[in-house]
Amino acid sequence: MKPAFEKLISPEGCSIRCSQGLAVKKSENRWHYHPEIELTLIERGTGTRLVGDHVESYGVGDMVLLGSNLPHHWAVVEPRKQDYTIHRAMVVQFSPSLFSEAFVAVPEMQPVGELLDRAKRGIRITGKARRNVARMMTEMRDQTASDRFISLLRCLFYVASIEETTLLASESYSPVWRTKAESRLNDILTYIHVNLADPDLTQNELADLAGMTPSAFSRFFRKATQRTVISYINEKRISLACRMLLERERSVLDISLEVGYDTVSYFNRRFRQVKGMTPREFRERFRGHAAWESLA
């Protein structure tokens, strides 16, 4: 199956994205890739991890560094008769443009340049080293943009220096990317994310932006993302709403308006379609799981 392109949006004024995933539904997790380099720590949950052509079971404490555009997927083990499993992960993502060829050519940056080159195959971090990396990732979450960048550098230098690592994808694995098509898609997805709160965001508007007919754009979008335009927009709106429900004290009405829905009844209906429960039920069910667990 062809991996879907995933668009990631960093916080305003910061080029490094730190997030914590909660409440994963099997259908939401897809074989995908993105230009950003990713460092992921599994804090809760088990399943099968796919990185390039490598397949391996994972559990609590699993930590991997994934290079730019490397396809990956965490196939969650879902308890029987349950739609959701509390599958928690700490994730740090950053653009490879942070480390240009000129920057990594500086002698002092050579270890990081070599690390990012190896990360094109995916790197699993093991042993005691992962505890140190986990601590650095945790510290990055609440730091200012400049401090976060310094912490990321410190973390990468540390990973470059340790021996407790294993390469994942085979040396011969080399996915082929259609740069022009993905550049166009990236522009479209950026536009969607910037205008996510606009209830009048339509497929025809996006087709015009892409310079395509609505039918041609629909086929192009679905082939690239494995979703229809409408389902993608709703998925991203509901994903944003989930984070707000867990992190903020705002009312369901306020959140529904902020993520682009005209009425709370329509928001509730869409939320139930995507999540299988109402926004209030989601908040009550998952808010108590925000506390982090220690590594196994």
C-alpha positions in Angstrom: 0.0 0.0 0.0 1.3 3.5 -0.9 2.0 5.6 2.2 -0.1 8.7 2.7 1.5 12.1 2.9 1.0 13.7 6.3 1.0 17.5 6.9 2.4 18.6 10.2 2.1 22.2 11.5 4.5 23.5 14.1 3.4 25.9 16.8 3.6 29.6 15.8 7.1 31.0 16.2 8.7 27.6 16.7 10.1 25.1 14.1 10.1 22.2 16.5 6.8 20.4 17.3 6.4 18.6 20.6 3.2 16.6 21.2 1.7 13.9 23.3 -0.7 11.5 21.6 -3.7 10.1 23.5 -6.7 7.9 22.8 -5.8 6.2 19.6 -8.4 4.5 17.4 -7.1 1.8 15.0 -8.6 3.4 11.9 -6.9 6.7 12.7 -3.4 5.3 12.5 -2.1 5.0 8.9 0.9 4.0 6.9 2.3 7.5 6.3 5.3 9.8 5.9 6.2 13.4 6.3 9.2 15.6 5.5 9.8 16.2 9.2 12.4 14.1 11.2 10.6 12.4 14.1 11.7 11.2 17.5 9.0 9.1 19.2 8.8 7.5 22.6 5.9 5.1 23.4 4.7 5.8 27.0 1.8 3.4 27.0 0.5 0.8 24.5 1.7 -2.2 22.5 1.5 -3.3 18.9 3.6 -3.7 15.7 5.9 -0.9 14.4 6.5 -0.6 10.7 9.5 1.5 9.5 10.3 1.3 5.8 10.6 -2.5 5.1 11.2 -3.3 8.8 8.5 -4.9 11.0 8.9 -5.3 14.7 6.7 -5.5 17.9 6.9 -2.6 20.3 5.8 -1.8 23.8 6.2 0.8 26.6 9.6 2.5 26.4 10.1 1.9 22.6 12.0 4.8 21.1 12.8 5.5 17.5 14.4 8.3 15.4 12.9 8.5 11.9 14.5 10.4 9.0 12.7 12.7 6.6 10.0 11.0 4.4 10.6 7.6 5.9 7.2 5.7 5.8 6.1 4.4 9.2 3.1 3.1 11.1 2.3 2.0 14.6 -0.3 -0.8 14.4 -2.0 -0.6 17.8 -3.1 -3.7 19.7 -6.7 -2.9 20.5 -8.5 -4.6 23.4 -11.4 -6.8 22.2 -14.8 -5.1 22.1 -13.2 -1.7 22.7 -13.1 1.1 20.1 -10.2 2.9 21.8 -7.0 2.1 23.6 -5.1 4.6 25.7 -2.0 4.6 23.5 0.3 7.4 24.6 3.4 8.6 22.8 5.7 11.6 23.3 6.7 12.9 19.9 9.3 15.5 18.8 9.2 16.5 15.1 11.4 19.1 13.2 12.1 20.0 9.6 15.4 18.8 8.1 15.8 22.4 6.9 16.9 23.2 10.5 20.2 21.4 9.6 21.2 22.5 6.1 24.2 21.0 4.3 26.3 24.1 5.2 25.3 23.8 8.9 26.1 20.1 9.2 29.3 20.6 7.2 30.7 22.6 10.2 33.2 20.2 11.9 31.5 20.5 15.3 28.2 19.4 13.6 29.6 16.3 11.9 28.2 13.8 14.5 24.7 15.2 14.1 25.0 15.2 10.3 26.0 11.5 10.4 23.2 10.7 12.8 20.6 12.3 10.5 22.0 10.4 7.6 21.6 7.1 9.5 18.1 8.1 10.5 17.0 7.7 6.9 16.7 4.0 7.7 15.2 4.6 11.2 17.1 4.2 14.5 15.8 2.4 17.5 17.3 3.7 20.8 17.6 1.1 23.6 19.0 0.5 27.0 19.7 3.2 29.6 20.3 5.8 26.9 16.5 6.0 26.2 15.9 7.3 29.8 18.2 10.2 29.2 16.7 10.9 25.8 13.2 10.7 27.3 14.1 13.2 30.0 15.4 15.6 27.3 12.2 15.2 25.3 10.1 15.9 28.3 12.0 19.1 29.0 11.5 20.4 25.5 7.7 20.3 25.9 7.4 23.5 27.9 10.5 25.4 26.7 10.6 28.6 24.7 11.5 28.2 21.0 15.2 29.1 21.4 15.6 26.8 24.5 13.8 24.0 22.7 16.3 24.3 19.7 19.3 24.2 22.1 17.7 21.1 23.8 17.1 19.4 20.5 20.8 19.9 19.5 21.9 18.5 22.9 19.6 15.5 22.4 20.9 14.8 18.9 24.5 15.1 19.9 23.8 12.7 22.8 22.1 10.1 20.5 25.0 10.5 18.0 27.4 9.5 20.8 25.8 6.4 22.1 26.1 2.8 21.0 22.7 1.6 22.2 21.1 2.0 18.8 19.9 -0.3 16.0 19.1 0.6 12.4 15.7 -0.6 11.2 15.0 -0.4 7.5 17.3 -2.3 5.2 20.2 -0.6 3.5 18.6 -1.2 0.1 15.2 0.4 1.1 14.8 3.6 -0.9 11.3 5.0 -1.5 10.7 7.2 -4.5 9.0 10.5 -4.1 7.1 12.7 -6.6 8.5 16.0 -5.5 6.3 18.3 -7.7 3.1 16.6 -6.8 4.0 16.6 -3.1 5.0 20.2 -3.2 1.5 21.0 -4.5 -0.1 18.8 -1.9 1.9 20.4 0.8 0.6 23.9 -0.2 -2.9 22.6 -0.2 -2.6 21.0 3.3 -1.0 24.1 4.7 -3.9 26.2 3.4 -6.4 23.7 5.0 -4.6 24.0 8.4 -4.3 27.8 8.3 -8.1 28.0 7.4 -9.3 25.1 9.5 -11.6 27.4 11.6 -13.3 28.7 8.5 -16.7 26.9 8.2 -16.9 27.9 4.6 -13.8 26.0 3.6 -14.8 23.9 0.5 -13.4 21.4 -1.9 -14.0 23.8 -4.9 -12.0 26.5 -3.1 -9.1 24.1 -2.7 -9.4 22.8 -6.3 -9.1 26.4 -7.6 -6.1 26.9 -5.4 -4.5 23.8 -7.0 -5.4 24.9 -10.5 -7.5 21.7 -11.0 -11.1 20.8 -11.7 -13.0 19.7 -8.6 -13.2 16.1 -9.9 -9.5 15.9 -10.8 -8.6 17.5 -7.5 -10.7 15.0 -5.6 -8.9 12.1 -7.3 -5.5 13.7 -6.7 -6.2 14.4 -3.0 -7.6 10.9 -2.2 -4.7 9.1 -3.9 -2.1 11.2 -2.0 -3.8 11.1 1.5 -6.0 8.0 1.4 -8.9 10.3 2.5 -11.5 12.4 0.8 -11.2 16.2 1.2 -14.2 16.4 3.5 -13.1 13.5 5.7 -9.6 15.0 5.9 -10.9 18.4 7.0 -13.3 16.8 9.5 -10.5 14.6 10.8 -8.2 17.5 11.4 -10.9 19.6 13.0 -11.9 16.8 15.4 -8.3 16.1 16.2 -7.8 19.7 17.2 -11.0 19.6 19.2 -9.8 16.5 21.0 -6.6 18.2 22.1 -8.6 21.3 23.3 -11.1 19.1 25.2 -8.2 17.5 27.1 -6.1 20.6 27.6 -8.5 23.5 28.1 -11.5 24.3 30.3 -13.4 25.8 27.3 -17.1 24.8 26.8 -18.0 22.4 24.0 -19.8 25.2 22.2 -16.7 27.5 22.3 -14.5 24.7 21.0 -16.9 23.8 18.2 -16.8 27.4 16.9 -13.1 27.6 17.2 -12.5 24.5 15.1 -14.8 25.6 12.3 -18.3 24.3 13.0 -21.3 26.6 12.8 -23.4 24.9 15.4 -22.7 22.7 18.4 -25.3 20.1 17.2 -23.4 19.6 13.9 -20.1 19.5 15.8 -21.5 16.8 18.1 -22.8 14.8 15.1 -19.4 15.0 13.3 -17.5 14.2 16.5 -19.6 11.1 17.1 -19.0 10.0 13.5 -15.3 10.2 13.9 -14.8 9.2 17.5 -17.9 7.1 18.3 -18.8 9.2 21.3 -19.8 12.8 22.1 -17.2 15.5 22.9 -18.3 15.5 26.6 -18.0 11.7 26.8 -14.5 11.9 25.2 -13.5 14.5 27.7 -14.8 12.5 30.7 -13.3 9.2 29.4 -9.8 10.3 28.6 -8.9 13.4 30.6 -7.9 11.3 33.6 -5.2 9.5 31.5 -3.1 12.6 31.1 -0.5 11.7 33.7 2.6 10.2 32.3 4.0 6.8 33.2 7.6 6.0 33.8 9.5 3.8 31.3 9.3 0.1 31.8 
